[in-house]
Amino acid sequence: CITDKFRSKGIETSRDLPDTVLDFVKKHPLMDEEVKPMGGHPVFMKKNVKYTKIVVDTVTALDDKQYDVMFIGT
């Protein structure tokens, strides 16, 4: 998250953060609680794959409904 302190220094996106901040985030991942799948079971499962990038976002589709979208990179 970009704080007001960073914004006052002209930092508007995570791409503008100093390397020291990005290194800290990489070394200290934190989560408040686990992410539970809808329906109580995994949506998909694949073994022996190392995911390097995972991003989840909520988007509004053309039908004006909101959907959660997961982008996964290997």
N, CA, C and O of each residue as an XYZ file, in Angstrom:
296
protein
N       0.843     -1.190      0.000
C       0.000      0.000      0.000
C       0.878      1.239      0.000
O       1.895      1.305      0.689
N       0.471      2.191     -0.767
C       1.199      3.454     -0.810
C       0.608      4.375      0.256
O      -0.568      4.734      0.192
N       1.424      4.752      1.228
C       0.961      5.599      2.326
C       1.041      7.072      1.937
O       1.644      7.429      0.925
N       0.424      7.919      2.757
C       0.493      9.363      2.523
C       1.937      9.855      2.589
O       2.308     10.796      1.887
N       2.752      9.217      3.435
C       4.166      9.592      3.542
C       4.870      9.403      2.200
O       5.637     10.263      1.767
N       4.602      8.256      1.536
C       5.203      8.014      0.230
C       4.630      8.966     -0.818
O       5.365      9.474     -1.665
N       3.324      9.206     -0.763
C       2.707     10.116     -1.741
C       3.304     11.518     -1.650
O       3.474     12.199     -2.661
N       3.621     11.942     -0.417
C       4.214     13.278     -0.255
C       5.593     13.363     -0.894
O       6.088     14.455     -1.172
N       6.220     12.193     -1.129
C       7.530     12.145     -1.784
C       7.402     11.872     -3.280
O       8.404     11.658     -3.961
N       6.157     11.879     -3.797
C       5.942     11.683     -5.225
C       5.827     10.233     -5.647
O       5.853      9.934     -6.841
N       5.699      9.319     -4.684
C       5.575      7.896     -4.997
C       4.083      7.567     -5.079
O       3.364      7.648     -4.083
N       3.636      7.199     -6.263
C       2.209      6.952     -6.489
C       1.874      5.483     -6.696
O       0.738      5.078     -6.450
N       2.836      4.670     -7.145
C       2.574      3.248     -7.377
C       3.700      2.425     -6.741
O       4.753      2.960     -6.393
N       3.462      1.122     -6.598
C       4.480      0.252     -6.013
C       5.734      0.189     -6.876
O       6.809     -0.143     -6.375
N       5.617      0.497     -8.143
C       6.794      0.515     -9.025
C       7.758      1.636     -8.669
O       8.936      1.580     -9.020
N       7.265      2.648     -7.977
C       8.106      3.782     -7.591
C       8.753      3.611     -6.221
O       9.565      4.444     -5.817
N       8.403      2.531     -5.491
C       8.929      2.343     -4.140
C      10.432      2.096     -4.166
O      10.951      1.511     -5.116
N      11.135      2.544     -3.119
C      12.573      2.292     -3.050
C      12.863      0.787     -2.922
O      12.036      0.029     -2.416
N      14.032      0.376     -3.380
C      14.416     -1.032     -3.312
C      14.400     -1.570     -1.888
O      14.082     -2.740     -1.677
N      14.737     -0.736     -0.906
C      14.752     -1.208      0.481
C      13.362     -1.641      0.938
O      13.225     -2.620      1.672
N      12.340     -0.921      0.508
C      10.962     -1.276      0.863
C      10.556     -2.569      0.156
O       9.970     -3.460      0.770
N      10.867     -2.665     -1.124
C      10.505     -3.860     -1.889
C      11.236     -5.092     -1.358
O      10.651     -6.173     -1.292
N      12.508     -4.944     -0.979
C      13.255     -6.064     -0.407
C      12.638     -6.517      0.910
O      12.557     -7.717      1.176
N      12.203     -5.573      1.733
C      11.569     -5.927      3.001
C      10.283     -6.714      2.758
O      10.032     -7.721      3.420
N       9.484     -6.260      1.824
C       8.214     -6.933      1.519
C       8.467     -8.355      1.018
O       7.751     -9.282      1.396
N       9.473     -8.528      0.178
C       9.802     -9.861     -0.335
C      10.219    -10.804      0.783
O       9.865    -11.982      0.767
N      10.965    -10.294      1.747
C      11.499    -11.128      2.821
C      10.526    -11.328      3.982
O      10.737    -12.217      4.807
N       9.473    -10.527      4.063
C       8.536    -10.578      5.185
C       7.083    -10.606      4.707
O       6.330     -9.671      4.978
N       6.681    -11.661      4.003
C       5.288    -11.722      3.547
C       4.356    -11.912      4.748
O       4.633    -12.711      5.643
N       3.271    -11.181      4.753
C       2.309    -11.256      5.853
C       0.897    -11.441      5.307
O       0.526    -10.868      4.282
N       0.126    -12.249      6.014
C      -1.292    -12.407      5.686
C      -2.073    -12.386      6.979
O      -1.620    -12.932      7.985
N      -3.222    -11.774      6.971
C      -4.073    -11.721      8.157
C      -4.711    -13.078      8.415
O      -4.777    -13.527      9.559
N      -5.179    -13.727      7.364
C      -5.792    -15.047      7.485
C      -5.743    -15.730      6.127
O      -5.488    -15.088      5.109
N      -5.988    -17.035      6.119
C      -5.939    -17.753      4.849
C      -7.099    -17.346      3.945
O      -8.133    -16.863      4.406
N      -6.901    -17.552      2.673
C      -7.940    -17.284      1.684
C      -8.683    -18.590      1.457
O      -8.105    -19.564      0.975
N      -9.952    -18.610      1.801
C     -10.749    -19.832      1.665
C     -11.477    -19.830      0.325
O     -12.052    -18.813     -0.064
N     -11.459    -20.957     -0.384
C     -12.127    -21.005     -1.691
C     -13.647    -21.015     -1.551
O     -14.188    -21.495     -0.555
N     -14.318    -20.484     -2.551
C     -15.776    -20.535     -2.580
C     -16.206    -21.988     -2.696
O     -15.596    -22.754     -3.442
N     -17.219    -22.370     -1.988
C     -17.715    -23.735     -2.055
C     -16.937    -24.697     -1.171
O     -17.287    -25.874     -1.089
N     -15.881    -24.216     -0.503
C     -15.144    -25.044      0.431
C     -14.128    -25.988     -0.178
O     -13.502    -26.758      0.550
N     -13.942    -25.955     -1.488
C     -12.951    -26.826     -2.128
C     -12.231    -26.031     -3.208
O     -12.768    -25.043     -3.708
N     -11.023    -26.448     -3.575
C     -10.262    -25.685     -4.582
C     -10.998    -25.581     -5.911
O     -11.683    -26.513     -6.332
N     -10.844    -24.440     -6.558
C     -11.439    -24.232     -7.876
C     -10.684    -25.066     -8.907
O     -11.291    -25.650     -9.805
N      -9.370    -25.121     -8.777
C      -8.552    -25.955     -9.637
C      -7.327    -26.380     -8.837
O      -6.979    -25.752     -7.837
N      -6.685    -27.436     -9.279
C      -5.494    -27.899     -8.592
C      -4.530    -28.478     -9.612
O      -4.923    -29.255    -10.482
N      -3.280    -28.098     -9.501
C      -2.259    -28.616    -10.391
C      -1.015    -28.900     -9.554
O      -0.573    -28.046     -8.785
N      -0.457    -30.082     -9.700
C       0.710    -30.476     -8.918
C       1.999    -30.128     -9.651
O       2.029    -30.003    -10.875
N       3.063    -29.975     -8.865
C       4.419    -29.775     -9.391
C       4.565    -28.521    -10.251
O       5.276    -28.531    -11.256
N       3.895    -27.448     -9.853
C       4.018    -26.170    -10.558
C       4.446    -25.126     -9.543
O       3.867    -25.028     -8.461
N       5.449    -24.355     -9.888
C       5.896    -23.273     -9.021
C       5.375    -21.958     -9.595
O       5.849    -21.489    -10.630
N       4.396    -21.371     -8.911
C       3.843    -20.099     -9.360
C       4.740    -18.975     -8.859
O       5.122    -18.949     -7.689
N       5.069    -18.060     -9.739
C       5.946    -16.954     -9.372
C       5.190    -15.647     -9.180
O       5.688    -14.732     -8.524
N       4.015    -15.555     -9.735
C       3.196    -14.344     -9.595
C       1.739    -14.753     -9.425
O       1.207    -15.528    -10.220
N       1.096    -14.226     -8.383
C      -0.338    -14.464     -8.175
C      -0.969    -13.124     -7.802
O      -0.540    -12.466     -6.854
N      -1.986    -12.732     -8.553
C      -2.687    -11.483     -8.294
C      -4.180    -11.747     -8.359
O      -4.655    -12.431     -9.265
N      -4.921    -11.208     -7.400
C      -6.373    -11.339     -7.398
C      -6.970     -9.940     -7.440
O      -6.512     -9.037     -6.739
N      -7.995     -9.770     -8.265
C      -8.622     -8.466     -8.401
C     -10.124     -8.664     -8.573
O     -10.573     -9.732     -8.989
N     -10.884     -7.644     -8.255
C     -12.320     -7.650     -8.495
C     -12.593     -6.721     -9.666
O     -12.171     -5.565     -9.667
N     -13.301     -7.234    -10.661
C     -13.578     -6.449    -11.860
C     -15.078     -6.403    -12.118
O     -15.826     -7.289    -11.704
N     -15.497     -5.359    -12.805
C     -16.894     -5.243    -13.226
C     -16.972     -5.648    -14.685
O     -16.293     -5.073    -15.535
N     -17.804     -6.642    -14.973
C     -17.929     -7.160    -16.333
C     -18.953     -6.345    -17.123
O     -19.582     -5.429    -16.594
N     -19.102     -6.692    -18.374
C     -20.052     -5.990    -19.235
C     -21.492     -6.141    -18.762
O     -22.344     -5.316    -19.093
N     -21.773     -7.204    -17.978
C     -23.123     -7.381    -17.451
C     -23.332     -6.608    -16.146
O     -24.335     -6.805    -15.459
N     -22.383     -5.728    -15.805
C     -22.403     -4.892    -14.594
C     -22.314     -5.684    -13.290
O     -22.566     -5.132    -12.219
N     -21.960     -6.966    -13.362
C     -21.737     -7.763    -12.162
C     -20.252     -7.749    -11.844
O     -19.416     -7.610    -12.736
N     -19.929     -7.896    -10.553
C     -18.523     -7.934    -10.153
C     -18.065     -9.374     -9.989
O     -18.778    -10.218     -9.445
N     -16.849     -9.634    -10.475
C     -16.263    -10.971    -10.417
C     -14.856    -10.875     -9.852
O     -14.137     -9.907    -10.101
N     -14.471    -11.894     -9.085
C     -13.091    -11.988     -8.628
C     -12.303    -12.727     -9.692
O     -12.717    -13.784    -10.165
N     -11.154    -12.157    -10.066
C     -10.315    -12.729    -11.124
C      -8.946    -13.009    -10.531
O      -8.382    -12.170     -9.828
N      -8.406    -14.205    -10.819
C      -7.082    -14.568    -10.345
C      -6.145    -14.678    -11.537
O      -6.410    -15.422    -12.482
N      -5.050    -13.934    -11.487
C      -4.022    -13.998    -12.516
C      -2.857    -14.775    -11.928
O      -2.339    -14.400    -10.876
N      -2.432    -15.854    -12.583
C      -1.368    -16.706    -12.069
C      -0.285    -16.826    -13.134
O      -0.570    -17.127    -14.293
N       0.965    -16.588    -12.726
C       2.084    -16.705    -13.638
C       3.068    -17.767    -13.170
O       3.312    -17.916    -11.973
N       3.629    -18.501    -14.119
C       4.611    -19.540    -13.770
C       5.981    -19.147    -14.283
O       6.947    -19.886    -14.093
